[in-house]
Amino acid sequence: MLSRLTCLGRGPLAKICYANLRTQARSTIRTPGTQKKVAVEKDWNFYGKMFLAGSAVVGGVSVVSIGLKQDALDSEVSALVRSVLWPEYISSRIKSTYMYFGLGLAATGGTMALTKNFVGLQNLMARHPIMAMVGLIGAQIAINGIQHSLPYTSENMVAKHLLAGGLYGLIGTVLGPLMHLGGPVVTRAAMYTGALVSGLTLAAMTAPSEKYLQMSGPLMMGFCAVFAASVATAFLPPTGNLGGGVYMIAVYGGVVLFSALMLYQTQSIVAQCERLPQHMNYDPISASIGIYMSTINLFVRILNILANGKRK
C-alpha cells in the first residue's frame, strides 16, 4: 500500500502520517523510463546497509573492549553484577518498567491489526495531511505530558493506565496501514527488532555503570539530524543525490541513533531505580515510554528496509 515508509522521531511520532500520505500516491511499479532512478535508490540502500554494518562492527568492538577493561574490583561494575546485591524494591521497579514496556508493544501491535482497514481515518488524513500531522503530534504530546505529570499513586492509577493505553492506541492507529505491506515482512521486522532490542539491553546491562549515559550530547545532535531528515522525506523522493542522502540519514542513520539511544535509556532506567530512595514513588509507566518509543522507531525503520528489499 505504501510506496515508502518514513521515519519517526522519539517525541513527535505523528509526523509519519504526513510523509506516508504524501508517498501513497507514488506507485511501487516503475516503468522502464525510470530505471536510472531505481539504480540511484538501490545505490543509497547499498550505502545505508554498509553504514549499518560498519556501525555494528564498531559497536561490537566497543562493547567487547569495555567488558575486557572491567575489573571485578572496579567501582563501576555492570548492572548485571550489581543486581545480585539489589534490594527487592529495586528489582521490583525494573520488572514493573519492562512489564509496561511489553504491554505497550502488545497493545500497539493489537491496535495496528484492528485499524489497518480503518478507511475513514486514512481518508481524513489524506485530505488534510498537515492538519492531521499537527493534530496527532499535539495529541501525542498532550497525552504523554498529562500522564507524566500524574504521580504514580493509587488514586491516579486508573487515569495513568487510561492515558498510557490511549498513547499506545494512537501510535498503533497511525502505524496500522503498515500492516498492508504483508504479514511475512511485518513478522520478520518484528523478529529482527526484538533480537536487536534484546541484544542492546544485554549490552547495556553488562557494560560498566553509566558508561552509556555519557552519550547524551552526541545523541542529541544525532537526533536533531535524523528528525530533520525524517521531515524532509515527506517532500523529497528517495532518488537522486539529495533525496537519497536524506533517505539514508533518516532510515539507516535512524537505526544507529535509536540503537544508541536504547543503550542510553536502559542504563538511565537502572540508574533511576537505584538512586531514587525507597520511600519515594517510582513511575514505571513514564520510565518505560522512552524505550517503547525507541523500539517503535527501530521497528518502522527495519520494516522500511525489508519492504524496499522485497520490492526490488
DRENLUM-527606 format. One line per 4 residues: number of its first residue (from 1); their letters; for each residue x, y, z of C-alpha. Coordinates in Angstrom, 1 decimal, always signed. Layout:
! residues N
NUM) a) X/Y/Z  ...
END
This chain:
! residues 312
1) mlsr) +0.0/+0.0/+0.0  +2.7/+2.4/+0.9  +5.5/+3.0/-1.6  +7.9/+4.2/+1.1
5) ltcl) +7.8/+4.3/+4.9  +9.0/+7.3/+6.7  +11.0/+7.6/+9.9  +9.9/+8.5/+13.4
9) grgp) +11.4/+10.8/+16.0  +11.3/+9.7/+19.6  +9.0/+12.6/+20.5  +6.7/+13.8/+17.7
13) laki) +5.8/+10.4/+16.3  +2.8/+11.6/+14.3  +4.8/+13.2/+11.6  +4.9/+9.8/+10.0
17) cyan) +1.3/+10.4/+8.8  +2.1/+13.3/+6.5  +5.0/+11.6/+4.9  +3.1/+8.4/+4.4
21) lrtq) +0.2/+10.1/+2.9  +2.4/+12.1/+0.5  +4.1/+8.9/-0.7  +0.9/+6.8/-1.0
25) arst) +0.4/+8.4/-4.5  +3.8/+7.1/-5.7  +3.3/+3.7/-7.3  +5.7/+0.9/-6.4
29) irtp) +5.5/-0.3/-10.0  +8.1/+1.6/-12.1  +8.2/+2.0/-15.9  +11.3/+1.3/-18.0
33) gtqk) +11.9/+5.0/-18.2  +12.7/+5.2/-14.5  +15.5/+2.6/-14.5  +18.1/+5.3/-13.7
37) kvav) +16.1/+6.5/-10.7  +15.8/+2.9/-9.4  +19.5/+2.4/-9.8  +20.2/+5.5/-7.7
41) ekdw) +17.8/+4.4/-5.0  +19.5/+1.0/-4.9  +22.9/+2.6/-4.5  +21.7/+4.6/-1.5
45) nfyg) +20.2/+1.5/+0.1  +23.6/-0.3/-0.5  +25.4/+2.6/+1.1  +23.0/+2.5/+4.0
49) kmfl) +23.5/-1.2/+4.6  +27.2/-0.7/+4.5  +26.8/+2.1/+7.1  +24.8/-0.2/+9.3
53) agsa) +27.3/-3.0/+9.0  +30.2/-0.6/+9.9  +28.3/+0.7/+12.9  +27.6/-2.8/+14.1
57) vvgg) +31.2/-3.7/+13.9  +32.3/-0.5/+15.7  +29.6/-1.0/+18.4  +30.5/-4.7/+18.9
61) vsvv) +34.2/-3.9/+19.3  +33.4/-1.1/+21.7  +31.2/-3.4/+23.9  +33.9/-6.1/+23.9
65) sigl) +36.7/-3.6/+24.8  +34.6/-2.1/+27.6  +34.0/-5.5/+29.0  +37.6/-6.5/+28.8
69) kqda) +38.7/-3.4/+30.7  +36.2/-4.1/+33.5  +37.8/-5.5/+36.7  +36.0/-7.4/+39.4
73) ldse) +37.0/-4.8/+41.9  +36.1/-1.9/+39.7  +33.9/+0.7/+41.4  +31.8/+0.9/+38.2
77) vsal) +30.7/-2.7/+37.7  +27.9/-3.6/+35.4  +24.2/-3.5/+36.4  +24.1/-7.3/+35.9
81) vrsv) +26.8/-7.7/+38.6  +25.2/-5.2/+40.9  +21.8/-6.9/+40.6  +22.9/-9.7/+43.0
85) lwpe) +23.1/-7.1/+45.7  +19.9/-5.2/+44.8  +17.2/-5.0/+47.5  +13.7/-6.1/+46.5
89) yiss) +12.3/-2.7/+45.7  +15.0/-2.0/+43.0  +14.3/-5.3/+41.3  +10.6/-4.7/+41.5
93) riks) +10.9/-1.3/+39.9  +12.9/-2.7/+36.9  +10.5/-5.6/+36.5  +7.5/-3.2/+36.5
97) tymy) +9.1/-0.9/+33.9  +9.7/-3.8/+31.5  +6.3/-5.2/+32.1  +4.7/-1.9/+31.0
101) fglg) +7.2/-1.8/+28.1  +6.0/-5.3/+26.9  +2.3/-4.4/+27.5  +2.7/-1.2/+25.4
105) laat) +4.2/-3.1/+22.5  +1.4/-5.7/+22.7  -1.3/-3.0/+22.8  +0.3/-1.2/+19.8
109) ggtm) +0.5/-4.4/+17.8  -3.1/-5.3/+18.5  -4.3/-1.8/+17.6  -2.3/-2.0/+14.3
113) altk) -4.1/-5.2/+13.4  -7.5/-3.7/+14.3  -7.1/-0.4/+12.5  -5.3/-1.5/+9.3
117) nfvg) -8.6/-1.1/+7.3  -9.8/+2.0/+9.1  -10.6/+3.8/+5.8  -12.3/+6.8/+7.4
121) lqnl) -9.3/+8.0/+9.3  -7.0/+7.4/+6.4  -9.2/+9.4/+4.1  -9.4/+12.2/+6.6
125) marh) -5.6/+12.3/+6.9  -5.2/+12.1/+3.1  -7.5/+15.2/+2.6  -5.9/+17.3/+5.3
129) pima) -2.3/+15.8/+5.8  -0.8/+18.9/+7.5  -3.7/+19.3/+9.9  -3.6/+15.6/+10.7
133) mvgl) +0.1/+15.7/+11.4  -0.2/+18.7/+13.7  -3.2/+17.2/+15.4  -1.6/+13.8/+16.0
137) igaq) +1.6/+15.4/+17.3  -0.4/+17.6/+19.7  -2.4/+14.6/+20.9  +0.7/+12.5/+21.5
141) iain) +2.5/+15.3/+23.4  -0.7/+16.1/+25.4  -1.4/+12.5/+26.4  +2.2/+11.8/+27.3
145) giqh) +2.6/+15.1/+29.2  -0.6/+14.6/+31.3  +0.3/+11.0/+32.0  +3.8/+12.0/+33.1
149) slpy) +2.6/+14.8/+35.3  +0.4/+12.4/+37.4  +2.2/+10.8/+40.3  +2.3/+7.0/+40.3
153) tsen) -0.1/+6.6/+43.3  -3.2/+4.6/+43.9  -5.6/+7.5/+43.3  -4.0/+8.2/+39.9
157) mvak) -3.6/+4.6/+38.8  -6.8/+4.4/+36.6  -6.0/+7.7/+34.9  -2.4/+6.9/+34.2
161) hlla) -3.3/+3.5/+32.7  -6.0/+5.0/+30.5  -3.7/+7.7/+29.3  -0.9/+5.2/+28.6
165) ggly) -3.4/+3.0/+26.8  -4.5/+6.0/+24.7  -0.9/+6.7/+23.7  -0.3/+3.1/+22.7
169) glig) -3.6/+3.0/+20.7  -2.8/+6.3/+19.0  +0.5/+5.1/+17.8  -1.0/+1.7/+16.7
173) tvlg) -3.7/+3.6/+14.7  -1.1/+5.7/+13.0  +1.0/+2.6/+12.1  -2.0/+0.5/+11.2
177) plmh) -1.7/+1.0/+7.4  +1.8/-0.6/+7.5  +0.2/-3.9/+8.0  -0.7/-3.9/+4.3
181) lggp) +2.9/-4.5/+3.5  +2.3/-8.2/+4.2  +2.3/-10.5/+7.2  +5.7/-12.1/+6.5
185) vvtr) +7.5/-8.8/+6.1  +5.9/-7.3/+9.3  +6.7/-10.5/+11.2  +10.3/-10.5/+10.1
189) aamy) +10.7/-6.9/+11.0  +9.2/-7.6/+14.5  +11.6/-10.5/+15.0  +14.6/-8.5/+13.9
193) tgal) +13.6/-5.6/+16.2  +13.1/-7.9/+19.1  +16.5/-9.5/+18.6  +18.2/-6.1/+18.3
197) vsgl) +16.5/-4.6/+21.3  +17.3/-7.7/+23.4  +21.0/-7.5/+22.4  +21.2/-3.8/+23.1
201) tlaa) +19.5/-4.3/+26.5  +22.0/-7.1/+27.4  +24.9/-4.9/+26.3  +23.7/-2.0/+28.5
205) mtap) +23.2/-4.3/+31.5  +26.7/-5.8/+31.1  +28.6/-2.6/+30.5  +30.2/-0.6/+33.3
209) seky) +27.9/+1.5/+35.3  +26.6/+4.6/+33.5  +29.1/+4.2/+30.6  +26.5/+4.9/+28.0
213) lqms) +25.0/+7.8/+30.0  +27.9/+9.9/+28.8  +26.5/+9.9/+25.2  +23.8/+12.4/+25.9
217) gplm) +25.4/+15.2/+23.8  +26.1/+13.2/+20.7  +22.7/+11.6/+20.9  +21.0/+15.0/+20.9
221) mgfc) +22.9/+16.1/+17.9  +22.2/+12.8/+16.1  +18.5/+13.1/+17.0  +18.3/+16.6/+15.5
225) avfa) +19.8/+15.4/+12.3  +17.5/+12.3/+12.0  +14.5/+14.4/+12.9  +15.3/+17.0/+10.2
229) asva) +15.9/+14.2/+7.6  +12.6/+12.4/+8.7  +10.6/+15.6/+8.0  +12.4/+16.1/+4.7
233) tafl) +11.5/+12.6/+3.4  +7.9/+13.9/+3.3  +8.9/+16.3/+0.5  +11.8/+14.5/-1.3
237) pptg) +11.6/+11.2/-3.1  +14.3/+8.7/-2.2  +16.0/+9.2/-5.6  +18.8/+11.4/-6.7
241) nlgg) +21.7/+12.6/-4.6  +19.7/+14.9/-2.3  +16.7/+12.7/-1.7  +18.8/+9.5/-1.5
245) gvym) +21.1/+11.1/+1.1  +18.2/+12.4/+3.2  +16.6/+9.0/+3.0  +19.8/+7.2/+4.1
249) iavy) +20.2/+9.5/+7.1  +16.5/+9.2/+8.1  +16.3/+5.4/+7.8  +19.7/+3.9/+8.3
253) ggvv) +21.1/+6.7/+10.4  +17.9/+6.4/+12.5  +18.6/+2.7/+13.2  +22.1/+3.6/+14.5
257) lfsa) +20.7/+6.5/+16.5  +17.9/+4.7/+18.2  +20.1/+1.7/+18.9  +22.5/+4.0/+20.8
261) lmly) +19.5/+5.7/+22.4  +18.3/+2.3/+23.7  +21.7/+1.8/+25.4  +21.4/+5.2/+27.0
265) qtqs) +17.8/+4.7/+28.1  +18.4/+1.3/+29.6  +21.2/+2.5/+31.8  +19.2/+5.6/+32.7
269) ivaq) +16.3/+3.4/+33.9  +18.7/+1.3/+36.1  +20.3/+4.5/+37.5  +16.9/+6.0/+38.3
273) cerl) +15.8/+2.8/+40.1  +18.9/+2.7/+42.1  +19.2/+6.3/+43.1  +15.5/+7.0/+44.0
277) pqhm) +15.0/+6.4/+47.7  +12.7/+3.5/+48.6  +10.2/+5.9/+50.3  +9.7/+7.9/+47.1
281) nydp) +7.3/+6.9/+44.3  +8.8/+5.5/+41.2  +6.8/+5.7/+38.0  +7.4/+2.6/+35.8
285) isas) +4.9/+3.8/+33.2  +6.7/+7.0/+32.4  +10.1/+5.3/+32.6  +9.0/+2.7/+30.0
289) igiy) +7.8/+5.2/+27.4  +11.4/+6.1/+26.3  +12.5/+2.5/+25.4  +9.0/+1.9/+24.0
293) msti) +9.3/+4.8/+21.6  +12.9/+3.8/+20.6  +11.6/+0.3/+19.9  +8.8/+1.6/+17.7
297) nlfv) +11.2/+3.7/+15.8  +13.6/+0.8/+15.2  +10.7/-1.4/+14.1  +9.4/+1.1/+11.5
301) riln) +12.9/+1.6/+10.0  +13.7/-2.1/+9.9  +10.3/-2.6/+8.2  +11.2/+0.1/+5.7
305) ilan) +14.4/-1.6/+4.8  +12.8/-5.0/+4.4  +10.0/-3.6/+2.3  +12.4/-1.8/+0.0
309) gkrk) +14.4/-5.0/-0.4  +11.2/-7.0/-1.2  +10.1/-4.6/-3.9  +13.5/-4.8/-5.6
END
